[in-house]
Amino acid sequence: LLNQVTVNLVGNAIKFTEVGSVKIDVSLTGLTLWITVEDTGAGINQEDKKKLFKLFGFLDTQKSRQLNKNGIGLGLVISDLIVNQFGGKIMVDSEVGVGSKFKFSFDLHSEEDQEIE
């Protein structure tokens, strides 16, 4: 599940970064694992950030329409549900024309019988 969330966020970062870079950072604070995916892509405006984790919440931009014509808009919604299930949260910081940073946490001691793939 941890892999799925990371793949979703990295995939989005790559799709929306035509020129620049995508960086992944992993850190551990106590028993909380933090993964950050940062890109130098198109960025997201304040109004559109409210739509990111809503069911079928495509951002209505030319780039989004081009890249998501085969998608159904569930990647971030599913990622948010997975992260919440493990006691974590997803945060986003973004600026149009500068890029985006998605950071999420997993509580490694939330339930001993849950496995992180």
N, C-alpha and C positions, 0 to 999 in steps of 0.2 A: 504493500500500500504506500509506503514511503517512496518507493521507486515510482509509482504511478503519478503521485503529486509532482515529484521532481521532473519527470518526463513531460507532464502537461505544461509546467511553467517554463521549462527550457524550450520546448517546442514553440510556445507562444512568443518567447523572446526572440528566437531565431526567425520566425515568420515576420515579425514586425521590425527587424533590424536589417535594413538593406545594406548599410555601410556602418562599420564600427565594430563593436564587440559585445559578447555575452559572457558574463563572469558568474561563476558559482562559488559560493563560500559556505563552508560547513563549520559550525562551532558547537561546543558543548558547555552549558552552564549548569552545574550541578547535574541533575538527571533530566535536563531539558536539552534536546537537540534542536539547533537552529540551522535552517538552510536558507540562503539568500541567493536569488537569481536576479542579476542586474544587467540591463542592456542599455545601449546607446541608440535605441530605436526611436520611433515616432513619438512616443510618450502619450499620455492620456490626460485630458482636461478634467477639472474638478467635477463637472456635471456628469461626465461619463463614468468616473470612478464609482459613482453610486449604482451603476447598472452592472458592474463587473460580476458580481456573485448572485445575480438574479437569474432564474430559470429562463433560458432562451434570450438572454440579455445581450444581444449583439450590439456593438457600438456602431452607430450609423456613420461610417466614414467611407470614403472611396476605397481606401486600402483594406478595410475590414470586409467590404463587399467582395473585393477581388480575392482575398485570401480565404474567406470562409464560405465560399459558394457551395462547398461539399460538406461543411460542418453543420452541427445542429446546436452549437452554443452551450454545451454542457461541461466542457473541460474545467472551467474555474468553479462552477457550481459543485461538481463532483469532488474536486480537490478540497474545497472548503468543507464539505460534509465529512470527508475522510479525516482531515486535520482535526476537526471538532470532535470526532469520535475518539481520537487519541488525546483529548484534553488540550489541544493546541489551538492556534489561531493563525490566520493569514492576514498580513498587513501589506498595503501597497502605498508606495510613494512614487509619484510620477510628475513629470513636467513636459508639456508639449514641446517637441523639437530637441529635447535633451535626453529623454529615456525614461525607463521605469525600473523600480526595484520592488520585487515581491519577496517578502520574508515570511517564513512560516516556522512554527515550532511543533515538536512532538514531545509529549510527556512520556519519558521512557519507563516510568514506574506507575503509570495509570492503572494497568491491569496486568498481573503477572502472566495470565494465560493468553494474552493477545500477542501475536507474532507480528513483527514488522518485516515485510519482505523487502 
